[in-house]
Amino acid sequence: MFGQLKLDDETFDEIFEYHKRKIPQIDRKWTDFNEHDPGITFLELLSWMKELQQFHLDQIGSENYKMFLKLIGMKQRRKKAVQTFAILYEIEKEFFLPKNSRIYAGDIVFETTEERCFSPNRLLSLSCDLEKKQGKVILRFAHPFPEEKYHRLYFKLSEPKEGKRQPIKEDFFPLIQWRLEAIRDGKKIPCRILKDETYGLLYSGEVQFVLEEEKGQKEHTELQNENEMLLCFVIESGEYDILPSIQAVEWNSIMVQQTETRSTYEEVSVLEDKKTVFLNSRMARQGKLEFYKEKAGIWYPIEIEKKSILPDKVKIQLKEEVKESETLYAVTYEVDFEAERNYEMDGFPFQQIRLEHTELLQDQIEIMVTCPFQENGFEQYQRVENFYHSGPEDRHFVFDEEQGCLYFGDCERGLAPKGELKIIRFISSRGLKGNIKEQQLKFFEDGTIPAKVTNYENTSSGADKETIEECFWRFMRESTHTHRAVTMEDYETLVRQTPGLLIHKVKATTSFLTKSWENQTADNTVYIVVKPYSEETMPKLSSGYERNIRAMLEKKRMLGTRIQILSPEYVGIYLFAEIICKAHYRNAKEQIEKAVRTYFSEELLEFGKPLVYGKMYGLIESLACVEHMINLSIHAQGKGVLRNPNGDYQMPVNALIYLESMDFNITLSK
């Protein structure tokens, strides 16, 4: 951490003697420095008070540092559970996988974040016929997908070879718009894309969709069997920077996270009879259940009359009706967790509960306590960072993630609980230790599941709780980051950070070239030239790129500043020269061509770089193989290029020079 300033660096005697020596400088009439002098007594008292204050000021603990962090707008990051996609394969028959089902990578447990029905199917072929602005991806399956059901396809893509695509944020405008169609029995079935986590096959992820009703007449298709089905992703609009490379496609995937749930709760709905409830989680099947109806903040327990386990859900029949004004909550917990979730509180100040589990997630612990004024009622306690802002009636508690301990108030800052306490949410994670490599997910907790499981990607998003020292260092790093566009360097940095884009070159300037050979400045206008990575040799800036860059800069620019985004202008250079070379250099032409290509590839890579006739002439003439130059002719072809009487070419701000051709007439000296 930063070097700590020591405030308690003087003893009482040092303070007293220092100030006693200064008395003659203040008052020459004060000559009695013995202890019986009242002034000396006051000086001793004040020296003692100063030494005492210094001691207390020097006592800086973790709570003080947390308050310092709050003053600078920082907060420690909490432990984070990693998420990844689990891929199911070799499915023998259709089956239902409930929420919170557990999948293991060695001794590391992962849980599904939702329920899903899986069925056997086979991908017979994959056809990827994509161009920059058009094309389609066709998937041929052995069996059709059922209509009006929620379906997902997971696409595993190769990373781009050039550059790194920035992570997506909420305000990203997709570069590609897809249209999805299904073909079954020769008929087209329109599909509605619900969510595209790949953003038009820019990233690995899921495409979630639903099949609607069949429409249209039968038509000729590539289907070999009536039971087969085609899924066609067709580009409707937009254009790619780099075409995607599909490594794998999976249709039986599910999101899992590295957590271990011992207890949780959720709001549920009742059917028309006001007594019947359906649940679909693993713990609803295997664990214990409690139901509570909430009214005016008080939870009242409801007894269960009957529990029935169906293939894809759990049916619960309650003993009493739930009114429309009441909210119903279902608490589920593991059988072996029952003893750990119930505590008896005595109502005295400063109570604490030490939990046996130390890997608990800080925001995944919730409790309720017996309500003192409502019989059989419970009320939730709210988790807070500290009791500084708590009143005597506030139902607050503090959870220390490192110690695994719950702390309660002193009845002045936070009401001390009395009666029965129940933990209604208890979810733990290994954080950083929960990260796994690809293909480490191996087996289900339930050995009867008729499928195998794996994962395609290494995970790195799991993280431990940030220490105070790490939080301070993060503040120092982020304080150097560019958050506002002020200087030209700020604009260039922000453009490179635009979400979802691959930026090769960028230049920001306030000047542009005029016919008078001067760089004029337009009032409050910033010109930004951007070249994207592309499989083309001379790519232009697409409308999707321009839209995303402009949307990002609009939030960062200074008021009154106008932004003009320019696409690269490629200027081809034609060279012709007559050269007399030394006789003993038989490969003189190759040496000259190599030197010219190197100059163009290393010296003329920047936007707006001028081509100076004298430099090119001197480059060739200075080669060891050249005796002297007879003639050098340079011609530049491009929009906005200007030439002066000396033969120099001045380029517009968005120009990139490339060597179109060179022709050298070589004569060997005698």
Order of alpha helices (4+ residues) and beta strands (2+ residues): alpha-alpha-alpha-alpha-beta-beta-beta-beta-beta-beta-beta-beta-beta-beta-beta-beta-beta-beta-beta-beta-alpha-beta-beta-beta-beta-beta-alpha-beta-beta-beta-beta-beta-beta-beta-beta-beta-alpha-alpha-beta-beta-beta-beta-alpha-beta-beta-alpha-alpha-beta-beta-beta-beta
